[in-house]
């Protein structure tokens, strides 16, 4: 067993990183369960396409509203304690939601409120958690550490969690949310075992808004990170439009039920595992700039293929390839950002990226809901294809900055 652990998580990554990885896997398993159960719960309360999209929007809205504040607080406060407190609150919300569902008093309004509260808690927890990796792991091992976290995310959040969530939902609608509450609480307990180097900022004499502006200016002056933030924002507008109605798309377009919807995420996770296995081989042979370009083309063609097909057996390999792309893109962008950003600014710069991520999703979800309501469930996918194709042409040459991210001097704050 120890050999397996040493292979998956080499000793040089440290005991602290092992606790963090275990926490990440526990929380991600719970979130993977709700990844399938959440949309199914919403769909069981309403058939309105706009309300279904609104549920996704309310989970993606908090990072847009609170992301920059979360980043500033991450750089000010004890990061480990922040993760523990926020994950404890998240577990409590999940437990209350499970009780409400079990008692059959969970209206669509209550479910949407719970989605918003969970999204708010995750905003603070995820931002703080992302800053722990470069504090625990040497710079040269960041790519390895991030690939292990992403591999766990793919395995338990997307491969194991969604079908388990769909199964639990079919057994009893409250079960997946109760399970997530337990797993998130376990994740908080595991984080408490980590010993971090001192990092709390000294008492500041500036307003928190000044600190937020400091992070925004840093991103604006760093070409590689700026390009990544802009790219993820635009592509999440298109992705959010399509994926916000995915539960309806799989049912109406592909003819799949609840278990089939969960298996779609499993297929994407299987693609992510392929990306995990081949990531080192790929990055040794393909430059970061070209890796990003290929990924953008893959995502653009994914939207086109899903807009055209009406057959699950055609859609399945498309979801598989998209899953591989998502893993490679996510691991690469996180590693670039962690290497380029000073420790003192990790929270704020990460929050700027977070706002880009979820700002795009919020805008996209609103667009997707309106398009699906007016023109059918394939309309968001056509929008995603056209929008992505236009942006790929515009950003193609700007991605050259990514290849030289480590060579740039850190811009003055």
C-alpha positions in Angstrom: 0.0 0.0 0.0 2.8 2.4 0.9 4.4 1.8 -2.5 1.1 2.7 -4.2 0.9 5.9 -2.1 4.5 6.8 -2.9 3.8 6.3 -6.6 0.7 8.4 -6.6 2.0 11.1 -4.2 5.8 11.0 -4.1 7.4 11.7 -0.7 9.1 14.8 -2.0 5.7 16.5 -2.2 5.5 16.3 1.5 3.0 15.2 4.2 1.2 18.5 4.1 0.4 18.0 0.4 -0.9 14.5 1.1 -3.4 15.8 3.6 -4.4 18.5 1.2 -4.9 16.0 -1.6 -7.0 13.7 0.6 -9.1 16.7 1.6 -9.5 17.6 -2.1 -10.5 14.1 -3.1 -13.1 13.9 -0.2 -14.7 17.2 -1.0 -14.7 16.6 -4.7 -16.4 13.2 -4.3 -19.2 14.9 -2.5 -19.4 17.7 -5.0 -19.4 15.1 -7.8 -22.4 13.4 -6.3 -24.3 16.8 -6.2 -23.0 17.6 -9.8 -25.6 15.1 -11.0 -28.1 15.3 -8.2 -28.4 19.1 -8.2 -29.7 19.5 -11.7 -31.9 16.5 -11.2 -33.4 18.0 -8.1 -34.1 21.3 -9.9 -35.6 19.4 -12.9 -37.9 17.5 -10.5 -39.3 20.8 -9.2 -39.7 22.6 -12.6 -39.7 22.0 -16.3 -39.1 25.6 -17.1 -35.8 25.9 -19.1 -35.1 29.3 -17.7 -35.4 28.2 -14.1 -33.1 25.2 -14.9 -30.5 27.5 -16.3 -31.1 29.9 -13.4 -30.1 27.2 -10.9 -26.7 26.9 -12.7 -26.4 30.7 -12.8 -27.0 31.0 -9.0 -24.2 28.6 -8.4 -21.9 30.6 -10.7 -23.0 34.1 -9.6 -21.2 34.2 -6.1 -17.7 34.1 -7.5 -18.6 37.1 -9.7 -20.1 39.0 -6.7 -17.6 37.9 -4.0 -14.6 36.5 -5.9 -12.3 39.6 -5.5 -13.2 40.0 -1.8 -12.4 36.3 -1.3 -9.0 36.8 -2.9 -8.2 39.8 -0.7 -9.3 38.0 2.5 -7.3 34.9 1.5 -4.1 37.1 1.3 -5.0 38.7 4.6 -6.2 35.8 6.8 -5.0 32.4 7.9 -5.7 30.4 4.7 -6.1 27.0 6.4 -8.5 28.3 8.9 -10.5 30.1 6.2 -10.9 26.8 4.3 -12.0 24.9 7.5 -14.6 27.5 8.5 -16.1 27.9 5.1 -16.3 24.2 4.4 -18.0 23.7 7.7 -20.6 26.2 6.7 -21.0 24.5 3.4 -21.6 21.1 5.1 -24.3 22.7 7.3 -26.1 24.1 4.3 -26.0 20.7 2.6 -27.4 19.0 5.7 -30.3 21.5 6.0 -31.1 21.0 2.3 -31.1 17.2 2.7 -33.5 17.5 5.6 -35.8 19.8 3.7 -35.8 17.4 0.7 -36.5 14.5 3.0 -39.4 16.3 4.6 -40.8 17.3 1.1 -40.7 21.0 1.9 -37.9 21.9 -0.6 -39.6 24.2 -3.0 -37.9 25.4 -6.2 -37.2 28.8 -4.4 -35.5 27.0 -1.5 -33.4 24.9 -3.8 -32.3 27.9 -5.7 -31.4 29.7 -2.5 -29.3 26.7 -1.4 -27.5 26.7 -4.7 -26.6 30.3 -4.2 -25.4 29.8 -0.6 -23.3 26.7 -1.7 -21.8 28.7 -4.5 -20.9 31.5 -2.1 -19.2 29.2 0.3 -17.3 27.4 -2.5 -16.0 30.8 -3.7 -14.1 31.5 -0.5 -13.0 27.8 0.1 -11.8 27.2 -3.5 -9.8 30.5 -3.6 -8.1 29.8 -0.3 -7.4 26.1 -1.2 -5.8 27.0 -4.5 -3.1 29.1 -2.7 -2.1 26.2 -0.4 -0.4 24.1 -3.1 2.5 26.6 -3.9 3.0 27.0 -0.1 3.5 23.2 0.4 5.2 22.2 -2.8 8.5 23.3 -4.5 8.1 25.4 -7.6 9.5 22.6 -9.9 7.0 20.1 -8.5 3.9 22.3 -9.1 3.0 20.7 -12.4 3.2 17.3 -10.7 1.2 18.4 -7.7 -1.5 20.1 -9.8 -1.8 17.0 -12.0 -2.4 14.8 -8.9 -5.1 17.2 -7.7 -6.7 17.4 -11.1 -6.5 13.6 -11.5 -8.3 13.2 -8.2 -10.9 15.8 -9.3 -11.4 13.9 -12.6 -11.7 10.5 -10.9 -13.9 11.2 -7.9 -15.7 14.4 -9.0 -16.5 13.5 -12.5 -16.0 9.7 -12.9 -17.3 8.3 -9.6 -19.4 11.1 -8.2 -22.1 11.8 -10.9 -23.3 8.2 -11.5 -23.3 7.7 -7.7 -25.2 10.9 -7.3 -27.8 9.8 -9.9 -28.1 6.4 -8.2 -28.6 8.0 -4.8 -31.1 10.4 -6.2 -33.1 7.6 -7.7 -33.0 5.8 -4.3 -34.1 8.9 -2.4 -33.8 12.6 -3.3 -32.2 13.6 0.0 -29.4 11.0 0.1 -26.9 12.7 -2.3 -27.0 16.0 -0.4 -26.6 14.2 3.0 -23.6 12.3 1.5 -22.0 15.5 0.3 -22.4 17.1 3.7 -20.5 14.3 5.3 -17.7 14.3 2.7 -17.3 18.1 2.8 -17.0 18.0 6.6 -14.4 15.3 6.3 -12.5 17.5 3.9 -12.4 20.3 6.4 -11.1 17.9 9.1 -8.3 16.7 6.8 -7.2 20.3 6.0 -6.9 20.9 9.8 -4.0 18.4 9.8 -1.8 20.5 7.5 1.1 22.6 8.9 1.6 25.7 6.8 4.6 28.1 6.9 3.7 31.6 8.4 1.8 33.6 5.8 -0.7 35.9 7.4 -0.2 39.4 6.2 0.8 42.1 8.7 -1.9 44.6 9.8 -2.6 46.8 6.8 -3.3 50.5 6.8 -5.0 50.4 3.4 -8.6 49.7 2.5 -9.3 46.2 1.2 -10.4 47.7 -2.1 -6.9 49.0 -2.6 -5.6 45.4 -2.1 -8.1 44.2 -4.6 -7.0 46.8 -7.1 -3.4 45.7 -6.5 -4.3 42.2 -7.8 -6.2 43.5 -10.8 -3.3 45.8 -11.8 -0.9 42.8 -11.5 -3.0 40.8 -13.9 -3.4 43.7 -16.3 0.4 44.1 -16.6 1.3 40.3 -16.9 0.7 39.3 -20.5 0.5 35.5 -19.9 -1.9 35.6 -17.0 -3.9 38.4 -18.6 -4.4 36.3 -21.7 -5.4 33.3 -19.7 -8.0 35.3 -17.8 -9.5 36.8 -20.9 -9.6 33.5 -22.7 -11.3 31.6 -19.9 -13.8 34.5 -19.5 -14.9 34.4 -23.2 -14.9 30.6 -23.5 -16.9 30.3 -20.3 -19.6 32.5 -21.8 -19.9 30.1 -24.6 -19.5 27.0 -22.4 -21.9 28.3 -19.8 -24.6 28.9 -22.4 -24.5 25.3 -23.6 -23.8 23.5 -20.3 -26.5 25.4 -18.4 -29.2 23.4 -20.2 -27.2 20.2 -20.5 -29.7 18.3 -18.3 -32.5 19.2 -20.7 -30.3 18.6 -23.8 -29.5 15.1 -22.7 -33.1 14.3 -22.1 -34.8 16.0 -25.0 -32.1 15.7 -27.7 -30.3 12.5 -26.8 -33.2 10.7 -25.1 -31.3 9.9 -21.9 -32.8 9.6 -18.4 -31.3 10.6 -15.0 -28.7 7.8 -15.0 -27.7 8.6 -18.5 -27.2 12.2 -17.6 -24.8 11.1 -14.8 -23.0 8.8 -17.2 -22.3 11.8 -19.6 -20.2 13.4 -16.9 -18.5 10.0 -16.3 -17.6 9.8 -20.0 -16.0 13.3 -19.7 -14.1 12.1 -16.6 -12.8 9.1 -18.6 -11.4 11.5 -21.1 -9.9 13.5 -18.3 -8.1 10.3 -17.1 -6.6 10.0 -20.6 -5.4 13.6 -20.2 -3.9 12.7 -16.8 -2.0 9.7 -18.1 -0.7 11.6 -21.2 -0.1 15.0 -19.7 3.6 14.7 -19.1 4.1 13.2 -22.6 2.1 16.0 -24.2 3.9 18.9 -22.4 7.3 17.5 -23.3 6.4 17.6 -27.0 4.0 20.5 -27.4 4.6 24.1 -26.4 2.2 25.7 -23.9 1.0 28.2 -26.5 0.2 25.4 -29.0 -1.4 23.3 -26.3 -3.8 26.2 -25.5 -4.5 26.7 -29.2 -5.4 23.0 -29.8 -7.6 23.1 -26.7 -9.6 26.1 -27.9 -10.2 24.4 -31.3 -11.3 21.2 -29.6 -13.8 23.1 -27.4 -15.2 25.0 -30.4 -15.7 21.8 -32.4 -17.3 20.1 -29.4 -20.1 22.7 -29.4 -20.6 22.2 -33.2 -20.8 18.4 -32.9 -23.3 18.5 -30.0 -25.5 21.0 -31.9 -25.6 18.7 -34.9 -26.1 15.3 -33.3 -29.3 13.7 -32.1 -27.7 10.3 -31.1 -26.2 9.5 -27.8 -23.6 7.2 -29.4 -22.3 10.1 -31.4 -22.3 12.5 -28.5 -20.5 10.1 -26.1 -17.1 10.3 -27.9 -17.4 14.0 -28.2 -17.9 14.3 -24.5 -14.9 12.0 -24.0 -12.6 14.2 -26.1 -13.9 17.3 -24.3 -13.0 15.8 -21.0 -9.4 15.2 -22.0 -9.2 18.8 -23.2 -10.6 20.2 -20.0 -8.1 18.4 -17.9 -5.1 19.5 -19.9 -6.3 23.1 -20.1 -7.1 23.3 -16.4 -3.8 21.8 -15.2 -1.7 24.0 -17.6 -3.4 27.2 -16.7 -3.2 26.7 -12.9 0.5 25.8 -13.1 1.3 28.8 -15.2 -0.5 31.1 -12.8 1.1 29.6 -9.7 4.6 29.8 -11.1 4.1 33.4 -12.3 2.4 35.0 -9.2 4.2 35.9 -6.0 2.9 34.2 -2.8 1.6 37.4 -1.3 -0.6 38.0 -4.4 -1.8 34.4 -5.0 -5.2 34.9 -3.5 -6.0 38.2 -5.3 -4.7 37.1 -8.7 -6.5 33.8 -8.3 -9.7 35.7 -7.5 -9.3 37.8 -10.7 -9.1 34.6 -12.6 -12.1 33.2 -10.6 -14.2 36.3 -11.6 -13.2 35.6 -15.2 -14.2 32.0 -14.9 -17.6 32.5 -13.2 -18.4 35.9 -14.8 -18.3 34.1 -18.1 -20.5 31.2 -16.8 -23.1 33.6 -15.3 -23.4 35.6 -18.5 -23.4 32.3 -20.6 -26.1 30.7 -18.3 -28.4 33.7 -18.8 -27.9 33.6 -22.5 -28.3 29.8 -22.7 -31.6 29.9 -20.7 -33.1 32.6 -22.9 -32.0 30.9 -26.1 -33.3 27.5 -25.1 -36.6 28.9 -23.9 -37.1 30.8 -27.2 -35.5 28.5 -29.8 -35.0 25.1 -28.3 -32.2 23.2 -26.4 -29.7 23.2 -29.4 -29.7 27.0 -29.8 -27.2 27.5 -26.9 -24.8 25.1 -28.6 -25.0 26.9 -31.9 -24.3 30.2 -30.0 -21.3 28.5 -28.3 -19.9 27.3 -31.5 -20.1 30.6 -33.4 -18.8 32.6 -30.4 -15.9 30.3 -29.7 -14.9 30.2 -33.4 -14.8 34.0 -33.6 -12.7 34.3 -30.4 -10.2 31.6 -31.4 -9.4 33.7 -34.5 -9.0 36.9 -32.4 -6.9 35.4 -29.6 -4.7 33.0 -31.7 -1.6 35.2 -31.8 -2.0 36.5 -28.2 -1.5 33.0 -26.9 2.2 33.3 -27.7 2.5 35.1 -24.3 1.7 31.9 -22.5 4.8 30.1 -23.8 7.0 32.7 -22.0 5.1 33.1 -18.8 8.0 32.0 -16.6 10.4 34.4 -18.4 8.4 37.6 -17.6 9.4 39.8 -14.7 6.7 40.1 -12.1 5.0 43.5 -12.7 5.0 46.1 -10.0 1.8 46.0 -7.9 
